[in-house]
C-alpha cells in the first residue's frame, strides 16, 4: 500500500504542476482527500463548506469526505 500511496503522490504532484486537477465528476474521493487542500483555492474550499452546510446542516451526507 505504501508504494501505491507514493505513486499516487507522485502522480497528483505532477498533475497539479501541469495545471491539471485531481478532482472529478464524483468529487475528490477518499484516496485523493489529502490532496484537496493543494488542489483547491481557499475561496473554493470556503464555498464548498458553505454549500455543504446549507444542504446538509447535520453533516450526515458523506461525513468526512470532500464531494
C-alpha positions as CSV (number, residue, x, y, z in Angstrom):
1,X,0.0,0.0,0.0
2,X,2.9,2.4,0.7
3,X,4.1,2.0,-2.9
4,X,0.6,2.8,-4.2
5,X,0.3,5.9,-2.0
6,X,3.8,7.1,-3.1
7,X,2.9,6.6,-6.7
8,X,-0.4,8.5,-6.3
9,X,1.5,11.3,-4.5
10,X,3.9,11.5,-7.5
11,X,1.1,11.4,-10.0
12,X,-1.0,14.1,-8.3
13,X,2.0,16.3,-7.7
14,X,2.8,16.2,-11.5
15,X,-0.8,16.7,-12.5
16,X,-1.0,19.8,-10.3
17,X,2.4,21.0,-11.7
18,X,0.9,20.8,-15.2
19,X,-2.1,22.9,-14.1
20,X,-4.4,19.9,-14.0
21,X,-6.9,18.9,-11.3
22,X,-7.2,15.8,-9.1
23,X,-10.9,16.1,-8.7
24,X,-13.6,14.6,-11.0
25,X,-17.3,14.5,-11.6
26,X,-17.7,12.4,-8.4
27,X,-15.7,14.6,-6.1
28,X,-12.2,14.2,-4.9
29,X,-12.6,10.7,-3.3
30,X,-11.0,9.1,-0.3
31,X,-7.7,8.4,-1.9
32,X,-7.2,12.0,-3.0
33,X,-8.6,13.6,0.1
34,X,-5.2,14.7,1.4
35,X,-4.7,16.5,-1.9
36,X,-7.9,18.5,-1.6
37,X,-6.2,21.5,0.1
38,X,-3.4,21.5,-2.5
39,X,-5.8,21.1,-5.4
40,X,-8.3,23.8,-4.5
41,X,-8.1,27.5,-3.6
42,X,-9.0,28.8,-0.2
43,X,-12.0,30.5,-1.8
44,X,-13.2,27.3,-3.4
45,X,-12.9,25.4,-0.1
46,X,-14.8,28.2,1.7
47,X,-17.6,28.0,-0.9
48,X,-17.7,24.2,-0.6
49,X,-18.0,24.3,3.2
50,X,-20.8,26.9,3.0
51,X,-22.7,24.9,0.4
52,X,-22.3,21.7,2.3
53,X,-23.6,23.3,5.5
54,X,-26.5,24.7,3.6
55,X,-27.7,21.4,2.0
56,X,-26.5,19.2,4.9
57,X,-26.7,21.1,8.1
58,X,-26.4,18.0,10.3
59,X,-23.4,16.7,8.4
60,X,-24.9,13.3,7.7
61,X,-24.3,13.0,4.0
62,X,-20.8,11.6,3.2
63,X,-19.3,12.7,6.5
64,X,-15.6,13.4,6.4
65,X,-15.5,13.5,2.6
66,X,-14.9,16.2,0.1
67,X,-17.6,15.8,-2.5
